[in-house]
Amino acid sequence: MKFYALVLMIFCLASCAPTPTTIAKFTTTVAPVEQATHPPPLPPTPHPSPFDFGYTQNSPDGNHLAPGIGNLPNATWIDIPLGGTPVWLAAVPDGATSLWATVLTDGRVQAFRVSAEGAEPIPIIPDQLNPSTPPLLRFDGNQLQLLTPAPDSASPYTHPIQIREEIAFIDSSGNLIIGEEILPVNALPDARLLQDELGRILLLSGPTAIYSHGVLGDALEATQMSLVETNPVPQLKHAFKIPEGQVIEGIAPIWTDLTGDGRRDMIVTLSDAAHGAQLAVFDETGALIASSDAIGQGYRWRHQIAIAPFGPHGEMELVTVLTPHLGGIVEFYQLTGDQLRLTAQLGGYTSHVINSRNLDMALAGDFDGDGNLELLTPNQARTELGAIRRDENGAALVWSLPLQGVLSSNLASTTSDDGKIWLGAGLDAGLLRVWLPDQ
């Protein structure tokens, strides 16, 4: 996905050791469904850029949504042996091939070019990353790189981003650093820096330990969202405080248009000890637009994943996983007035491993090419991926992808120039599995 032009501060070139590949194929039957009339939504058009970026959350605005179309139920996959267990994946397209970066549990980084003929190792800069840091991949048509800040003071729990010619990152004191500018935003240590087509940055801030659920990697949660303008100079535009006693349980909002008014909304999960998690939609002034019912019990979590026209007639919906650590339930919500109304649910799935900062294990898109959107998310054992689709009767599993192993990384995807989806998953046996698009 092409985004803002950038100049990177890079390290010395290092190569990955060659590894063989094995190829396997399977086919599963897809339940017939009525063809939808709406195309899958695409991210907002960015400024022209000569670079491709690969995010673990798939999109720079936090919406876990893959543009394009796939053919996963009938796809050939390639299993690529790695030097250890993968914890993070990111990918970018390159013509008829795709480029993949994997971060292993010991921080080693391995990269591959994948095509219909197989996989070959390729160099990547750097070849070592703190395994707590999600990678952000950049490709300039020649060199594959991970975007890394030069200072040792950067927070190890999130990645930097590029804003025009500057690198932006969170330092260990919670400041947002943009080039030479220091903004004291009091950032959450693992906050993802979201960005839009205007070069603005949205992040979670105001960390607190008042809600001791602690299932997302630490005991800190946010009490604010900070919106930063970068044009013409970096400045904190707004810091939106949520109601007293609640926290934002997550590492990033979804920053996209749910209301259909052409402006971005900020969607988060709010939690407290008395009522538990509920979904909330704010506009960019910090005004509450809508919310869902709370779970009704503290220390239970809702994982917001994607916003897209999932509804059976193309209605815009928010998909979440309720209590992913306790027999998770996939939920779909529609905005009705000032309420997020539950429209469908399906049990037996997860999207997160307890105490992990990896919130990128589920992904939405048209993965079978029929014009309808699916949520692709692991079963509770993380041994297969289920494709869940909305229909007139609610939500249903329409096909699944057996993994022959346990998912150990985020789900990653990239979209070729002709609109075809590549999908990747890291497995606990030390494998990178990549499903190939139609050739």
N, C-alpha and C positions, 0 to 999 in steps of 0.2 A: 504494500500500500504506500503510495507516494505522498510524502508530507514535506515539511519545511526544509529549505536549503540549510546546510550546516557545514561547519568546519570543526573537525574533531581533534581533541588532544589524545594521541594514541601511543601505544607502547610498542615494543619491539616485536617483530613478526616471529611466530612460532608455528610449527606444523603439527598436525595430529598423526599418530601412527596409523598405518594402513590396517584396515579390518575387512574381512570378507562379508558378503551379504548372502542372505537366503531369501528366496521368494516363495510365497504361498498364495493360494487363491481360494475363496469360498463364495458361495451364492446362497442367498436366503430369499424367501418369497415376501414380497411387499403386499400388504392388504390393500385392495383397491379402494381409492377414495375419489370423490368428485374433484375435478380440476378447479383450482382457485383462479379468480380473474385478476388478482393483484400480483405484481412481481415482488420478489424479496426486496426489502428496503436497502439502500446503500448509505454509507456514511456521508456527511456533508462534503461537498467538493472542496478540497484543500487548495492552498496556493500551489502553483506549479513548482515542482522540485525534481532535481535529477536523482534523488535518493529514494530507496525503498526502506521501510521500517517494519520490524516484526516485534509485536508486543505479546507478552504472555496472556494478557486479557483481550487480545485480538484487535482492540480499537483504542485510539488515544483518548476517547471520551468515556471510557469505562463500560460501554455497552458490549456485552459478550455476544457479538453478532457477526457472522461470517457472510460477506457479500458473495454473490455468484451462485452457481448451482453445482451439485455433486451427483455422484452415482454410487454412493457408498454400499448399498446392499449387494451390488454386483461387482464391486471394485476388487482389483488385484492389490495386494499389499506387499511391502518389502520389510523384512525384519533385519535391522542393522545391529550387529553385536557391538557393544560398547565396553569401555574399560572399567565400568562400575555401574551402580544404580543411578539412573537419571532422575533428577528432581525438578528441573526446569527445561522447557523447550521454547524455541522461537523460530520462525521461518519467514522467508521472503521468496518471491518468484524470480526467475531468471530465464526468460524465453520459454522454451518447452520443458524446462527443468525447475526444480525448487531447491533452495539452499536452507539447511537446517543446522541450528546450533543447540547442543545439549550441555547442560551443567550437571555434573555428577555430585554425589554426596560429599566427596572430598574437594570439590571446587574445580576440578579439571574441566576444561571446555573442549568438546570435540565437535567438529563441523563436517558436513557432508553435502555433496551435490547428488540429488536423487532424480532419476529419470525412469522411463519404462524399461531401460536396459539394466538398471541396478543402481548401486550407490558407490560413490568414491569419496574418500576423505579429502578435505580441502583445508588450507590454512585459515586461521582466524586470529584476530588480534583483540584482546589478549587471550592466552590459552589457559588462564586461571582466573577464577572469580570467587569471591566469598559466596558459599552456597546459600547463605541467607538472603543474598541479593538477587531479585528477579532480573533476568537479562533483558536488555533492549537492543535488538539487532538492527544494524544498518548496513546497507549494500549500495555501493556507488557504481555498479556495473563492472567493477574490477576486484575490489577488496572487501571481504566480509569482516565486520568489526562489531564489537560490543561497545556501546556508548558508556564510557566510564569517566567520572570526574577525576581531575588530577589530585586535588587535596586529599590527604588522609583523614580529614575531619568529616567526610561525608557519612551520613547514616548508612550502615550496612544493610538496612532492612527494606530499602526501596531503590529504584533506579533513577538516574537523571533523565532529563529530556532535553531536546534542542529547541530553542526559540530563536529563529533566524540564525544569526551568527554566534549566539551565546549558548553555553551549557547552563541549565538550571538544575539545582539539586538541593536537597535538604541536608543541613549539616547536623552534627551531633548535639548541638544546642537548640535545635528546632528552628533555626533560621532558614529562610529560603534565599539561596544564593543564585543570582542571575548575572553572569559575567562578573563585573566588579561590584555590583550592587548587593547589599545585604538588607533583606527585609525581615524584621523580627516578628514572624507570624506565629511562633509557638506551635510548630507543626507536630502532628502525631509522628513518632519515629518511623513507622512503617507506612505512612500515607503515600498513596500513589499520586503522582502529579498528573492530573488530567489537563488536556489542552484542546482548544477548539480552532476553527479555521481563521479566527481573528488573532491568534497568538496569545489568547488569555489562558490563565492557569487557574484551576480549581483544586483545592486540597482540603483535607480534614485537619483540624487544629484544636488547640485547647485540650491537651490530654489530661485525663483524670483517672483515678483508681477507685471512684465511688461505687462502681458496679463491678463486683469481683467475679464475674463469670469466667473470664480469662480463657476462652476456647480458641482464640485466634492468634496465639503465639505469645501473648503477654497479658498482663492485667490492666493495660492502659486502653482507654477508649476516648473518642473525641467528644467535645461539647460544642464545637463550632465548625463552620465551613468558611474558608477564606477564598475570596475571588480576587485575583491579581491581574491588573492590566499591565501590558508590557510595551505598549505603543502610545506615545513616543518613548517614554521611559518607564521602567518597572515601578509600580506603586500598588499598595494594597487598596483595592477599591471598596470592598465590603468584608466584614467579618460577622457572619450570621450566627447568633447564639440560639441553641435549641432550648426548649422549656427546662426550667430548673429541675434537677433530680433525674433527668433522662440523659442517656448517652447515645452517640451514634455508634452502633456495633457493626464495624466493618473497617475497611481500609480506604474506601473510595466511594463517592456517590456514583450513580449513573447520571450522566449529564447530557440529556437528549430531550427532544420535544415529545412529551407524552400528551399534552393537551391539544396539539394540533394547531396552535396559534402561530407557528413559525419561529417561536423563541424557545431556547433551551430551558428545561426544568432540571431541578436537582432532586434525585430520588434516593432516599436513605432508609435504613432500618433503625428505628429508635427503640431503646430498651430501658427498662427499669426493674427493680426487684419486686415491685408489687404486681405489675401487670404483664411483664415480659415484652416480647418484641412485637412491634407493629410497623407497617410501612408508612412512609410519609413523603409527600411531594411538595417541594417549595419552588417558588419562582426565584428569579435572580435578584430580587430585592429582599429575599428572606421571608416573604409572606407564605404562610401555610396554605396550599391549594386544596389538598385532600389527604386523607389518611385511611388506613384499614382498621379493622378491629384488632385489638391486641390479643395475644395468645391467651392471656388470662392467668398466667403463671410465670414467675420470674425464672431466670436462668434457663430459658429456652430460646433458641435463636431462629431467625428467618434469614435465609441467604438470597438476596436479590441478584438476579443474573442478567436478564435481558429485557428490552422493550422493543416490540416489533408487531406487525399486524398478524398475530397468531389466530385471532378470532375466526370462526367458521365463515364469516362474510367479510373478512379483512379488517375487523375491528382491531384497533391498537390495544395491546395487552402487555402487562408486566408479568413475567414468569419468575417464580421463586421456588426454593426448596425449604419447606418447613421442617425444623428439627432434623437436619441431615445426619446427626450423630445418633439419632434415636428412631430408626425406622422411617427415614425421611419421606415427605409427601411433596410431590411437585404440585404447585398451585399456579393458577392463572387468574389475573385480576384485570378488571376494566374500570376506567374512571367514569363515575356517574355523579355529576354534581360535585360535592365536596367529599365524596366517599370513593375509596377503592373497593370495589365489590368483587368478591370471590365468584368466579364463573365456572371453574372446573378444578379437579384435583385427582391425583393418581399416586398411590403409595408404593413403597418399596425401593426408593432411589436415594442416592446421596449426591453431594456436590463438594464435600469438604472432609478432610481428615482432622480430627480434633487436635488442637494445639499447633496446627500448621498455619503459616502465613500464605499458603497457596490457596487462593480463593478463585482459581481459574480452571477448575476441573469440569466445568460444564460450558456448553457453547450452543448457540442457536443459529439456524440457517436452513436453506433448502438443500438438504443433504442427499436427497434422492432425485432431484431434478423434476419434480412433478408440479412445481409452482406453489406448493404449500410449505410452510415453515415447520420445522421440528426443533424441539429441545433435545440435544444429545447429552446424556448425563450417565454416570456409572450406576450400576446396581449397588446394593449395600455392601456386597463383598468386593466390589471394584474389579470383577472378573469379566464383565461385559458392559458395553455401552448401549443404553436403550434410547431409541428415537421415539419421542412422545409428541403427539400432535393433537391439537384441538379439533373437535368436530361438533356436530349438532347435539350430541349426547353427552359431551363433557370433554374428557381427555383420554387418550388411548395409546398403548404401545403399538406401533405399526411395524417395526422391525428392530433387530438388535445386532450388534457386532460382538461376537465372542473374542476375547483377548488372549486366551491361552496363557494367562498370567494375571498379575495384579497391577492396576494402574498406579504408578508411583510419581507421576508428574502432572502438570497441567495438560489440558488438551490444547493443541496449537493448530492453527490453520493458516493458509495463505491462498490467495486467489490469483490465478494467471491472468495475463492480459486479455485472453479470450473468455474470461469469466468462469473458469472452472476451479473448483475447490480441491485443494490438497489438505489432508488431515493427518496429524501425527499424535502419537501417544507414547510416553515412556513407560516401560514395564519393569517390574521388580527383578526380573531375571537378567537385567543388564542389556535390554534391547530397546532400540528406537523403532517403532512400527510406523510406517508411512503408507497411507492408502493413496493409490494413484488415481488421478482423474481419467476420463475417457481420452484416448489419444486420437 
